Amino acid sequence: MRPARPAQHGSPRLKYTCAPRPGSPLAAPWVFRRACASGTLVRDVTATKEGGVAQRTCGPATAGGVPAAADRRPPRAGLVLATLILGAIVANINTSISNVALPDIGQALNASNQQLTFITDAYQIAIAATVLYLGAVGDRYGRKKLLLLGAALCIPFSILSSMAHGWQGLVTAQMATGVAGGMIYPTTLSLITALYSGKTMTRAVALWMGIGAGASVFGPLVGGFLLQHFWWGSVFLVTTPLAAVVLGLAFFVVPRRSGEHSGKVDHPGGVLSVLAVSSFVVMVVLLPQGIKPAVIGLLVTAAVTGALFVLREKRTPEPLFDFKLAAAPTFWVAFVAGLVAFGALIGAVFIGQQFTQNVLGFDPLKAATMTLAMAIAMIASAPVAARLITSIGTRLTMAAGLSSIALGFVTIALTWRPGAAVVWVLVGYALLGCGVGVAGTPSSRSLTASLPVRRVGMGSASADLTKDLGGAVFQAILGTLLTIAYAQYFVRAFAQLPAAQAQKLGRSAAAEISSSFAGARHVAETLPGADADQLVAAARDAFTDGKTLAISFALVSALVGVALVLWKYPRHQAEQDELSAIAAKNEDYLTRLEAAPTPGAAGGGEAAQEPAAPPPPRAPPPG
């Protein structure tokens, strides 16, 4: 029998080479070629023809000595991906939809500005505090189960939010909804990483990131429309039917097993992570109101629990957050880039909504409509990022995205002035959206692709933290800088007033003017026409100065992010070798996991038993 010719399948960039294992019989080569051509990574194929047995290996051709993983996708891959993207939309739209309803909520519930701040931040605080812990729970007990539980809990908690009779009840219901969102959002990315691989995973992450993150921009638009026809509680009901659809689809189409492990969950570490992240985020939210005892207490709590968390994770055999894995540049550099990208998104919307309403005089719905440019650019650019990752690598793709963000901040700093044309508002938003789409896609992909599939919950939780933690930090810093520059403008202006005019204005009025744009407008309503117009114009100039200072900080952050990515992130070939080695190990793990028995399979209640490592090859006989 003559040897079979090696067969190659695939594109010039990724070729699948099929060859006989050395020393094995050569029978039924056509069976082996058919298995190889199917596009599945097959390591051992046994075929029988006329009594002969053949064992052969099939895998992608190596690049730099490291085999690249083949594309893998689940059954009904398109419907599975649509379900997971819809889950991300449910989690993301809740982060912003309540902002447009705050005036109505404040009036209906008689809530102060500080209470309104807690209402709008309650969801974000809860989801940021719980994602690390819940990601580990999903890795152990089942990602599909966690997704179903989160979607199921989102429905009643959203209804409770819409029916709240006081600000305390609304905050509690929103925090409970945030915990449900913490079950949904990171789990969707974990499932994408576990069920897809190769270029298919990159494209899936791009769609997940672009459409899912774009939903947070659409939230205020939907909320503004509802408020024109219904009561304030209607904004919290938007996700209810969406969560019901996710619940139904996920139950039927998402695979039950996705590489979960059977080890232990670090529950003490999970509690410490919740305390550390929640106290830090609340401290950041309260920081713009000044250094108060509550802020200091929260800072101390975050520092102590954070230090205890790090010590525990470095000593426990099953860490919730593995710092050794996180030390890889493909992980921590991507995390920092994600913080800057998503922090820029939330910070720009925070500043932009105030600027377009206070300085340009837009109504809330028109101001929210301007952000459509950002959402459209984000959704359109994310698939482009997927192609760039394949062609030029993550390093240059992330740097290009952060550069677009920096260019957007330059546009905002230079052109957003009193009387600015609408086109400049749209251009600034579009550049930021394009940058977030291009930088956010490789960041999210690297955070999960850098980890073993059994620990992918850590990567997806970290991807969520880049959005929630980055957004909270950027919003707090930009808000503080805006407040400082705005107040300093009027301090200088009041110092130049004649004594008689300053005495006529009064200290209380001066303090109210310096506190906020709303305060200046309130004082202007008590002044004669010419003086009122002059005061409002001065307030617009002061707000513009504050906007420029805040955006300058964001611009510097984006430029530092570009430099860090170009300096520390591996080049294209080194990244391919590193991620391909991880992907090959994941494929081997999943193959052995599928072949392993499932304890309690009849009840479907347990994760599959983690497979044992394959035995080492037997040494050849001497001689």
N, C-alpha and C positions, 0 to 999 in steps of 0.2 A: 504493500500500500504506500503510495507516495505522500509526502507531507503536504498539508494544506497550505495554500498561500496566505500570508497575513492579509487581512482585510482592513481597510480604513474607511471610516464614516465620519461625516461632520464637515464643518466649515474649516477654512485654512487656519483660523485662530484656535480652534479646539477640535482635535481629531481623536477619534476612538480607534484604538489599535487592538486587534484581536490576534492572538498568537497562541500556539500550544504551549502548555507548561512543559518545561524541560523534563525529559524522561518519561512522559506519559504516552499511552497509546494514542494513535491518531485514527479515530473512528467518527463517523457522522459529522464531518466538518460543516455541512450545510445547516445542521441544527444549531451549532454554535454561532455561525454567522448570523442566523436569523435573530438569536437572542441578543447579539451585540448590536445589530442594526436597529433594535427597538428603542435605543436611546436610554436604556436603563443601565446603571452601573452594576455589572454582574461580575462577581469575583470567581465563582466556581460554577461551571455548567457540566452536568453529567448527562451523556446521551448514549443510547444503545442502538446499534444497527448491526444486524447479523452477528449478535453475540459480542460485539466489541464495545468497550467502555472508553469514553474520552473525557478527560478533565482539562479544562482550559480556563484561562483568565482573560477577562475583558475589562478594560478601563481606559480612561482618557490618556492620550499621549502626555508625557511628562514635559514640564517647562521648568528648566533649572533644576531638574531632579525631583520635583515635587509634582505628583499627579493632581490634575485639576478635577474637581467634582463635576459629574454630569448634572444636567438640569433634571430636577425632580419636581413633581407636582402631584397633588392629590386627585382622586376621582372628582369629577365635576368641579374642576379647578376654578373656572370662571365664577360659578355661583358661590363657591366657598370664599373667594376673594371679595366678591360683592358684599357678602354677609359681614366679613371682617371690617371692610371699609365703612359699612353702615354702622357697625358698632363704634368705630372711631368717631363718626359724626355725632352719635348720641352723646359720647363722652365730651367731645370738644365744644359742641354748641352750647352746652350748659355753662361753660366758662365765661361767656360774654353776653348771653341773651338777657340777663337780668339788668345789665347796666342801663339800658334805655328806659327801663321801667322805674328807676330809682326815685324820680320826682313823684310819681303816682304812689309808690310804696310808702315814701316818707309822709305823704299827706294822709293816706288811708290808715297807716299804723302809728302815726304821730311819732316817727322815728327821727332822732337827731342825726347830724352828719356822721358822727362816729359810729352810731348804730347802723347807718346805711353802709358804711365801709365794711363792717363785719358781715352784713347781709351779702354784699357783692363778692366778698373774699372767702366766705364760709366754704363754698364748694371747692375752690382752688386749694385752700388749706387742707381740707380733708383728703383730697385725691393725692396731693403731694406728700402728705404724711404717711400714707398707707401703701403706696405702690411698691416699695421695696419688699415689705413684708408679704403683701398679697402676691407679688411675682414669685416669691419662693414657695408660697403655698400652692400656686398653680403648677409649678415645676414638680411638686411632689404628688399632690392629690388629683391632678387632672386639670388641664387648661380649659378644656371644653366645659367641664363642670363649673369652673369659676366664671366663665363667660355667661353661661346660662343663669347662674345665680345673680350675677350683677345686673343682667338685663331684666330679670324678674323683680329684683328689689327696686330698680329704678322707677318702675311704674307706680307703686303705691307711695313712695317717697316724693315723687314729683306731684302727685295729687295732693298730698299733705302740704307741700309748699304752696300750692295754689289756694289752699283753704285756710292758711294761717291767719290767726286773729291778733297776733302781736309779733313784735320783731324778734323776741326770744324764740318763739315757736318756729318762725321762718328760718332763723339761723340754724336751729337744731335740725329741721327737715332738710335744709340745704347741705349740712354736713353729712347727714345720712345718705343723701343722694351722691355726695362726693365719694363716700366709701364704696357705693355701688359703681360709680365711675372708675374708681381705682381697681375694681375687679374687671371692668370691661376693657379700658384703654390699653394697658400694658399687655393684657392677654391677647388682644388682636395681633399685636406685633410679634409676640412669642409664637403664636400659631403660624403666622406667615413664615417666620424663620425656620420653624420646625417642619413645616409641610412642603416648603418650596426650597430650591437650591439653585445655585448658578445664576445665569442671566435671568431666569424666570423669577427668582427671588428678588433680584435687583429691580426688575420692572414692577413687581408686586409692591415692594416697599415704596417705590416712587409714587405709585397711584395711591397707596394708603396715606403717605405723608401729604401729598398735594391736596387730595380731596378732603381728607380728614382735617388737616389744619385749616384749609380754606373754609370749613364749616364754622370755625370760630369767628371768622369775619362776617359770614352771612347772618350770624345770630342776631346782632342789633337790627338788621334790616327786617328780619322776620318779626322780631319783637315790636318794632315801630309800626308795622302793618297791623298787628294784632291789637295794639293799644288804641288804634283809631276806630276799632269796631267792638272791642270787648274790654273786660276789666283787667286790672294789673296782674291778677293770678293766671291769666291765660298764657303768659309767656313761659310759665313753668310746665305747661301741658304739651308743649311742642314735641318733646322727646318721648312722650308716652306711647303714641302709635308706632314711632320708629323703634322703640325698645321692644314692643310686642312683635314686630316683624323680625327683629334680630333674634328674639327668643325662639320663634317658630322655625326660622331658617336654620339657625345654629343647631337646633335639636336634630334636624333631619339630614343636613348636608356636611357639617363639620365632623371630621373623623374623631372617633372616641379616644384614640391613642395618638400622641404626638411626641414621643421620646421622653416622657416623664420618668423620673428616677424613683427608686424605692428607699432612699436614705431618709435621714431625719431632717426636720425643719428646725432651725435655730430660733425657737420662740422667744427666749430672753433677748436675743439680739434684735428680733422683730419689734418687741416692745420698746427697746432703747431707740431703735430707728424712728419709730412713730413719735416718741417724746422729743428727740433731737430735731427732726425735720419740722414738726409742728411748732415747737417753741421758736425755732429760728425764723420760720416764715411769718408767724404772728409778729415777732419782733421787727421784721423788715416792714411789715404792713403799718405798724404803729410808729416807726421811726420818723416819718415826715412830720408828725405832730410834736416832735421834740424829745429830748433825752429826759424821760420821766422814770420814776421808780419801777413801773411796770416793764418798761423797755429794758432796764438794767437787769431786773429779775429774769426776764425771758432770755436775755443774752447769757447770763450765768447758767441757766438751766440747759440751754442749747450746748454750751461749751462742755459742761460736766457730762451730760448724757452722750454727747458726741464723742468725747474722749473714752468713756466707758464702752461705747459701741465699737470703736476702733480696736481697743485692747481685746475685747471679746472675740471679734472677728479674726484677729491675728492668731488667737490661741485655740479656738474651737476647731475640731476636725471637719465639721460640716458648716462652714460660714454662710451667713445670709448674703454677705457681700464679700467676695474673694478679692482681697487687695493685691494678691499676686497676679491674678488674671487682669485686674484693672490697671496694673503697672505697664501693660503693653501699650506702646504709642498708638496703635490702631484703636485702642479703647479710650485712653484718657484725653488724647488730643481731639478725637471726635466728640467727646463729651464737652470739652471747653468750646469747640466750634458750635455745637448745638446750643449751648447756653447763650452764646452771642447771637446766633441766628434767631432763635425763638424769643430771646429777650428783646431783640430789635423789633420783632413783629409786634409784641404786646406793648412795648414802650412807645413805638411809633403810633399805634392806634390810640393809646392813652393821651399822648401829646396832641396828635392830629385832631381827635374829636373835640378837644377843648379849643384848639386854635381856630378851626373852621367855624365853630359856633361863636366864640367870644370875639375874635378879631375880624373874621370875614362875614359874620352875621348870618350864617346858615342856620336853618331850623334843624332839629335833631335828625329827622328822616333824611334830609338832603346831605347832612354831614356824614351819616352812615352810608349813604349811597356812594359817596366818594371812595369809600374803602373797597368797593367792587373792583376797582382797578388792581388793588393788591391781591384780592382773592383770585381773580381771573389769571393774573400773571403767575401766581403761585401754582395753580392747578396746571397751567400750560407748560411751565418750566420744569416741573418735577419729572415727567417722562424724558425730557431732553437731558436732565441730569443722569438718568439711568444709562442713556447711550454714552454720555461723556465718561462715566465711570468705567465702562468697558473699553473705551478707546484711549483715554489719557490717564485714567486712574483716579482714585479718590482724592489724592493730595491736591492735584491741580483743579479738580472739580470743586472741592470745598473752598479753595482759595479764590476761584472765580466767583462763587456765590457770595462769599464775604466781601469781595471787591465790589460787587453790584450793590450790596447793602451799604457799603461806605459811600458809593456814588449817590445812592438815594439820600443818605444823610447830608451830603454836600448840597444836593439840590434843595432839600428842605431848609438847610441853614441859610442859603443865599437867596432863595426866591420866595419863601413864605413870609411875606410882609403884608402890612395893612393894604388892602386893595389889590392883592395878588390875583392874577388870572387863574381861573379854574384849571387850565391846562397844566400849570405847574404843580398844583395839588395832585392831579392825576399822575403826572410823570414821577413825582416823588414816591407816591404809593406804589406805582408799577415797578419801579426799580427795586424797592424793598421787597415786594412780593416775589419778583424774579430771583432776587438773591436768596431769600428764605427757601424757595423751592429748589434752587440749585445746591445750596449748602446743606439744607436740612435732610435731603434724601441720602447723600453719602454718610452724613453723621449718624442717622438712624440705622442705616445698613451696617456700618462698621461696628456700632455698639453691640449689635447682636451677632454679626458674623465673626467677631473676634473671640467668641466664647463657645465652649462645648454645648451641644444642643440640650443637655440635661440642665445647664445653668443659664439658658437663654432668658429666663424670667428676670435675672439680674440685669441683662442688657436692655430688655424692653422697659423695665422700671427706670433705668437710668435715662433712656430716651424720653420717658415721660417727665422725669425731673428736669431735663433741659428746658422743657416748655414751662412747667409750673414754677420751678425754682428760678429759672432764668427770667421768666416774666415778672415774678414778684420782686426780685432784686432790681431789675432794670426799672420797673415802674416806680419803686420806692426811691431809687437814686435820681431818676429823671424828675420825679415829682418834687423831691427836696431841692434840687438845683433850680428848678423852675420857681419854686416859692422864694428861695433866697434872692435870685436875681430880680424877681418882681418886686420884692420888698425893698431891696437896695435902690432901685430906680426911684421910688417915692421918697425914701430917706434923703436922697440927694435933692430931689425936687422940693421937698418941704424945707430943707435947709436954705434954699435960695429964696423962699417967700419972704416978703416984708413982714415985720413983726405984727402989724395990725391985721394983715390978711391971715396970717397963721393963727392969731388969737380968735379971729372970726370963725375959722374953720373948726377949731376945737380939737382936743386930743382924741376924743372918742371917735370922731369922724375920721381923723387921720389914721388911727389904728385900724378902723374898718376898711378904709381904702387900701392900706398896705397889706391887709390879710389875704385878699383874693380879688379876682375880677368881679365876682358877684357882689362883694362888698362895695367896690367902687361904683358899680352900677346902682346899687341901692342908695348910696349917698347922692349920686347924680340926680336921682329922682326928686330930691329935696331942694335942688338948686335951680336958679333961673336957667332959661334955655341956653344962652351962650356959654355960661359957666358949666352947665351939665355936658354940653357937647365937648368942651375943652377937657373936662375930666375923663370922659369915656375915651377920647382920643389918646390921652396920656396913658390910660390903663391899657389900651391896645398896644402902644409902644412898649410899655413895661412888660406886658405878656410876651411880646415878640423878643425882647431881650432875654427873658427867662427861657423861652423856647430855644433860642440860639445856643445858650449856655448848656442846656440839657442835651440838645442834639450834638453839640461838640463832644461831650463825654461819650455818647453813643458812637460817634465817628471814630474817636480814638480807640474805643473797644474793638470796633470792627477791623481797624488797621492792625492792632496788636494780634487779633485773631488770624489775619492773613499771614503775618510774620511767623506766628507760632506754627501754623499748619505747614508752611513752606520749610521751616527749620526742623521740625520734629517728626512730622508724619513720614512714614516710609515712602520711597519712590515706587513707581508703578510695579516694576518687576519684583522688588522685595515684598511689596504688599501682596501680590499675586501668590508668591511662594508661601507666605505665612498663612494667608486665608485659605489657600488650597489645601495645605496640610491639615488645618482645623476641619475643613469641610470633608476631607477624606476620612478623618477619624469619626466625624459625625455619621457619615454614610455607613461605616463599619458598625458603629454603635446601633444605629437604627435597624440595620440588617439583622444583627444578632438579637435585638429587642423584639423584632417581629417574629423571630423563630422561637423565642422563649415563651414558656407557658405563662398564662395570666392567672395569678391566684384570685379566687373568687370570681371567675369569669361569668359564672351563672348569674351572680347578682350584679356584676359590672361595677362593683364598688371600689376596687383597689387598682392602683397603678400596677403596671406590669413589673414583674421581678427584674431587677437590673441584671443584664447578662454578664456572665463571667468573661474575663479576658480570654482570647483564644490561646491554646497551648503553644509553647514555643516550638519551632520546627525541630524535628528529630535529626540528630547529627548523622551524616552518612557513615556506613560501616568502614572500618579501616581496610586499606588495601584495595 
